[in-house]
Amino acid sequence: MNKNVKKFFSVFLSVIMIFSLFTVTTFAEDTKTSIEASLAEDIVHANEPFFICISVKNATDLHSMDCDIRYSGEHLEFIDFAESAYAPGMCNYNYWDVGHAQFDITCADGNFTGDSEIIFAKFKADSDGEYTININVNSWQGKNQPENITFTFYVGDTDNTTEHAGFTYKVTENGVVVTSNDEKTTGNIVIPSEIDGLPVIAIGKEEFFGFSNVTSITIPATVTDIDLSTFSTCSELEKFIVDENNQYYSSDAHGVLFNKDKSELIRYPEGSSAQKYSIPNGVSVICESAFARAKKLKSIKIPATVTTIEAAAFLATWNLESIVIPDSVTKLAGNTFSNSGIKSAVLPTGINTIETRLFDKCTKLESVVIPVNITKIDDFAFSMCDNLKDVYYTGSQEDWNKITVSDAENFPLENAQIHFNYDGVVLFDVNGDGNISASDARLALRASAKLEVLEGNRFTAADVDKNGKITAADARLILRKSAKLD
């Protein structure tokens, strides 16, 4: 064999080896789509209704699905379905006969990729014991159809749930999971570090859901897992206190709950009296429902380290007036500001889609800055935003016309004035926070008295009469604008 032939085979074998390695790596990283089920509550009792949450995990380009639920009707009764708040689409469901229910989902925004709760199935069992339901996928329009599953669960005390010092708990292989507490509890809840000599390692799903009289929650060093939903609707909760020796969680001086290195902001206490909060530098993820129902917050400063804002992060923050999202954010999930009180928002250049229900029911929203890189506005993104007056768009009218805008209740966009080629200047908004208020008038007045120096965009925003200088007349016009007198 001559040298050229040897060289050819050497190169050929190298290419084959590289291709094989790439193929194996790609296959290993491919995540399988699955249907999963879980009890919505940690403990269910005989003759009391309970929900089973059905979820899809790792979906890719899912357009629609149809599933059967089969179960033994001898001691288990199906009652009804309830759609999840974050289901990816529109759901229809039927009850066919004892032992058989069915549901189908068509994704509202075309295709869905990711994880989502789909639906809650409501059941009732007439006695304690072990029960099973089977979820069978009849049809699947999307990639990687998941396999059918069998879900086994327990009703009654067969899950070894016990009570200790006001807490119910479950013993697992690694320690104790706190599963419930007396809803009449008031003041500070201190979760014990151990129960019966075993470490408390987790706080179960919705453990403190709806505890309206709790003001603080102390988390010991032993806890390694906290369900994100466990502190929902604790309307008077003022602070989280995390043991400094905990290796998984931490809290700051404002009582906000983080992971250990503070790269993820997990939960802001709903009952905090603070009107302003600056998210610390270094946070990269604002978790699902992190600020939901924070009733006193008026402004939140988001640092440029944040890249991900998860679903419903600012849901129902009724007093939040304005928000500027830094361009570092590349994921801004649906429902983020749903039912909040914001009047103005600046969207980042790092996203290309305004997701489903992003501003749904934001009835006070008056203005929004939309970057030119937006190519799609999803269903219900601006639903019920009836006060939307101004859209500041950084591209041209020709660019705007290329955006795919869903016709599902986005008509407020049609009624708003689109300001094309926006360059960062909004007249009257002197401080550039996206909101026109008395603070802007004060800045203009100080500038007119030579007590403040305004330059560039801030000068242009303050010079509302466009005479090349800032005077008390400008400040007066800004004040009237903030009071909605003009």
N, C-alpha and C positions, 0 to 999 in steps of 0.2 A: 504494500500500500504506500503510494507516494505521499509526500508532505502535504500537498494541497487537499488530497482526500481526507487525510488524518485531520487537517485543520477544519474541514467542512463538518466532519462528524463530531469533532470537539465542540464547535459552535452550536451545532444542532442539538446535541445532548444538553448543553448548558441552557439553551432556550427552553427545552422540554422540562428540565428541572425547575427553572424559574416559573414557568407556566403552572407546573404542578403545585409548587409552593403557594402561588397566588390563588389557585383554585381551592386548595385546602383551607387557606386562611379565609377566603371569601365565604366558603361553606360554613366554617366554624362561626363566623360572625353573623350569619343569617339567622334571624330570630323568628321562631315559629309563631304564627297567629294562634290564639287560643280563646275559648270561651271559659269563663270562670264564674263560680257562684260562692256566695258567703252570706252568713246571717247578718242582717243589719244591726242586730243586738247580740251581745255576748251571751245572754241568758234568755231563753224563751220558756214559757210555762204552758202547761196544758190548759185548753179552753180559753186561751187569750190569743188574739190575732198577732201575727208577727210577719216581718218581711224578709224575703230572700233577695239579695242584690245580685243581679246577673250583669257581668261585665265582659267587654271584649278587650283583649290585650294584643298589642303589636299588630294592629290592623294596617293593611296597606291598600290604598285606593279602594276602600269599601264603598260600594254604591247602595246595595240593599241586601237584606238577609231575611230569612223566614225560618222560625224555629218552633219545634214542638216541646212541650213540657209533659212528661209522662210520670205518673206517680200512683201509688196504691191508694184507692179511695176508701179503704176500710176504716182507717183511723185518722186519715189526713184529709182535710177539706180545703180546696182552693176557693178563695173569696173574690179576688180582683187583681188587676194590675195597676201600677202607678208609674208614670214615666219619670225617669231621673232628670234632675235639673240640668245635667250636662250631657244628656243623650245626644248623639251626633245627628239625629234626624227626627223625622215624623214617624210616629208609631201607631199601628193598628193592632188590636188584640181581640181574641175570641175565647170563649169557654165552650168547648164542644160537648163534653159529657164528664161524668165522674171519672177521674183519673187522666183527663186529657185537656190541656189548654194550649193555646197557640198565639204567637205574636210575630209581626213582621215590621221591619224598619226600612224606610227609604231615607237616605242621608239628605238633609236639607240643603247642604252647600255643594251638592254634586258628588264628591268623593270625600271619604274620611280616612285619615292616617293617624295612628296613635292608639292611646288607651282611653277608654271611656266606660263609665257606667251606662248601661243600656236601659234597664227597666227593673222595677221592684215587683216581685210577685208576692201577693199577700195570701197567707195560709193560716189555718188553725188546726191544731191537733187535739184529739179528745182524751189523750192519756200520755203519761211520761214514756220515754223510750227512744229508740233509734229509728230514724226515718231516712228515706232515700227518694230523690227525684232524678229523673234522667232528662237531659236537655239534648235534643237531636236537631241537627242543622239540616233543614229540608232543601233550602236553596241558598246560594251565596254568590253575589255578584261583586267580585273583588279578587285580589290575589290571595293565595295561601288559605284555602277554605279550612277552617279548624275542624278538629275531630269532635264527635259527640262526647258528652261527659256524664258521669254519674256523681252526684253530690250527696254525701251522707252527713247528717247532723243529728243533734240530740235535743230532746225536749225534756225539761225538768232538771233535776239535779244529777243526771247521769254523766255530766261533764266535770264532776268533782268540784263544783263551785261551793265555796265555804264563806262564812262571814267572820270578820275580825275587826273590832274597834270601828264599826260604822262602815267598813269597806267589805264588799264581797270580792272574792278573788278566786283564781284558778291556778292550781299547781301544775307546772310544766316540767319538762326534763331539766331546764336550766334555772328555774326559779319560779317566782310568783308573778302573775299578771293581774293587776287590779282591774276589776270589771264593772263595778258599780259603787254608788255611794248614795246616802240619803239626800234627796233633792231639797229638803228643808234646811240643809246645812247653810250657815251664814258665816261671814267673816273669812278668816284664813283657813284654807285646807292644807294640811301638812301630810303629804304622802309618806308613809313609813318606809324606812330603808330595808326593813325585813319584817316578815310575818311568820311566826312559829319557827324562827330560826332559819328561814329561807329568804334569800335576797329578793326584793321587789325589782323586777327587771323591765316591766312594761306597763303602760297605761292603755287600756283597751279602747275600742272604737266608741266615740260619742259618750265617753264615761261621764263627762260633766256637761253634756249637752243640755242647754236650757237652764242651768243653775243661775238664777237671776239675783241671788243674794250673796254670792261669793265675791270677795274683794281681792284675794290673793291666793296663789297656789304655789306651794313650796315643793320642789322636785329634788329627791335625794340623789346622791352620787351613783347609786346602783342602777338607776333606770337607763336602759339602752335603746328603748323603742317607745315612741309616742305616736299614736294615730293622729293624722292631721285634723280629723273632724272632732276630736275629743273635747275641745274647748269652745265649740260653736255656740253662739247665742248666750254667752255668759255676759250679760249686759252691764253688770256692775264690776266686772273684773278689772282691777287697776294695775296689777303687776304679776309677773312670774318671778319666782326666786329660785334659782338653780344652784345647787351645791357646787362650789368652785372646783371640787374634785371630780365632778362628773366628766367622763371622757367623751361624751356624745352630744351634750347639750350645754348651752350657756345662756345667760341673760345680761342685759346692760343696765345702766343706771336708770333707764326709763321703764324697766320692767318688761322689756320686749324679749321674746323667746327666739333663740338662734340655735343652729348647730354649733358644735364646739369651736370651730375656727372662724365662726361668724361669716362664712361664705354664703349661707342661706338664712334668710329671715323667715322664720316659720310662722310666728303669730304675734301680732300687736294686741295688747289687752284692750278689749272693746270699751271698757268703762273708764279708761284713762281720761283725766281732765285736761291733758295737754292739747293745745290748739295747733301746735306746730311740731313737726318731727323731721329730723334729718337722718336719713338712712346712712349708716357708717360706710366710709370708703372700704372696699374689700368685699362687700356683699355682691355676689354675682347672680343670685336667684332670689326673687320674691315669690314665696311659695303660694300655692292655691289657697285662696280666702285669707291671706295673711292679714289684711287690714279690714276685712269684711265687718260692716256694722260698727266701725270705730266712730262713735256718735259725736265726738267733740272736735275731731281733726278738721282744720280748715286748709292747711297746706302741708305738703310733703315734698321734701327735697330728695331727689334720686341721684346718686353719684354715677359717674361715667364707668364705674366698674360693673354695673348691673347689665347683664346680657339677656336674662330671661325673666319675664313676668307671667306667672301662671294664671290659670282660669280663676275668675271671680276675685282677683287679688284685692280690688277696691270696691267690691260689691256693697251697695247700700251705705256708702259713706256719705250721709245726707248733707253734712256741712262742708265737705271738701269743695273748695271754690275753683281752684285751677291746678293744673299739673303740666309740667314740662318733662317729657320722657327723653332721656339722652340718646344720641345716635348710636351708642354702644349696644342698645337693646335690639336683638335680632329675632326674639320671639315675644310676641305680645298676644296672648291667648284670648279666645272669645270670652264674653261676659265680664271682662276685666273691670269695666266701670258701670256695669248694669245697675240701674236704679240709684245712682249716686247723684250728688248735688252739684257737680262741677259745671261751671259756666264757660270755661275755656280749656282747651287742651292743645298741646304741641306734640305731634307724632314724630317718631324718629325716622331717620333715613335708612336705618338698618332693616326695615321690614318692607315687604312688597305687597302684602294683603292686609286689609282692614277686616279682621275676623268677625265671624257671626256674633251678633248681639254685643259688640264691643261697647257701644254707647246706648244700648237698649234702655228705654225709659229714663234717659237723662233729660228730664223735662226742663231743666234750667240751662242746658247747654246753649250758648249763644254763638261761640266761634270755635273754629278748629283749624289748625295749620296742618296741611297734608303735603308731604314731600312728593317730588316728581317721580320717584321710583315706585310709587304705588301703582300696581297694575290691576288690582281686583278689590272690589268692595262687596263683602258677603251679605247674605240674608240678614235682615233685621239689624244691621250694623248701626243704623241711625233711627231705629223704630221709636216713635213717640217723642222724638227730639223736636217738638213743635216750635220751640223758641230759637232754633238755629237760624241765625241771620247772615253770618259771614263765614265763608270758607276761604282761607288764604292758601293758595296753591302755588308751589314754587316752580311749576312748569308753565308752558304756554297753553292756550285754548286747544291747539291741535293735540298736545300731549294729553290733556284732560279727556278729549273725545275718544282716546284709545283705551281708557280704563273700562274694564268690565264691571258694570254696576248691577247687582241683583235688583230685580223689581219687587222683591219681597219687603214691602214696607220701608223703603228707603226714600220715600217721597219728600221728606224734609230737605234732602239735598237739592231737589228740583226747585224748592221755594227759596233757598238761600242764595245770596249774591256770591258768585265765585270771583275772587280777586286773583287774576293770573299773574305769573312772574313775580310772586311775592319774594321780597329780598330781606325779610327779617324786620321790617318796620311796620308797626301798626300804629296809626295816629292815636293819640291819647294814652297809649300803653307805655308810659315813660320808663318804668322799671323793667319792662320786658318780661313780665311774668305771665302774660297771656290774659290778664284780667284788668279791666279798667276800674280803678277805685280811687278813694280819697287820697291814698298814698301817692298816686301819680300826680294828682293836683298839688300835693304838698311839695313834691320834688320840683315841679315846675315853678311854684311860688318861690322856693328857696333859690332856684337858678335865676329867677328874675331879680332877686335881691342880692345877687352875687355871693350867696352863701353856699352854693353848690355849683359844680362845673359839670355840664352835660355835653358829651361829644358824640360824634358819629350818629348811629341809629337812634340813640336816646335823645339827642338834640332834635333830630328830625321828627320823632314822635311827639316831643313837647311843643314844637313850633306848629301848632294846629292851624293857625291862621296864615301860615306860610309867608310871613313877611321877613324872614331871615333872622329874627331875634325872638328870645323868650321873654314874655312880659306877664304882668298880672292878668291881662286879658286872656292869655293862653290858659293860665291856671284856672281862671273862672270857667272857661269853656270845658276844661277837663272835669272840673267838679260837677258841672251840670250834666255832663255825659255820664259820669259815674252814678249820679242820682236819677238817671233816666228822665231828665227834664228836657233833653234835646233828642 
